[in-house]
């Protein structure tokens, strides 16, 4: 089965940086859009950044100029470089991907949306 696993979260001080990683695995044919979301305690999950298969990116306004999303298609990974972190960036960060995957020895492919388990980012002042 397809799965996504995040890593790289931790505790940092304001102004410091973190780099999150998300690795996809399974019987994957291709990965379309990949995204990072975050969910602060007691608040709704929100979209932070998106990167298409071809490398086009979009960012939530509050992270523009500070965060950079990237991907490595050969390694089936996406990254979120977070610079100049602020206390308000504190949240659980989730990787998401739209994945085309194969089932058995067939040319038929299925498409589904997958989420990672999340990684905690805490920024202290």
Secondary structure, DSSP 8 states (H G I E B T S, - for coil): --EEEEE--EEEETT--EEEEEEEESSEEEEEEEEEEEE-TTS--EEEEEE-TT--EEE-GGGTTTEEEEEETTTTEEEEEE-S--GGG-EEEEEEEEEEEE-SSSS-EEEEEEE---EEEEEE-
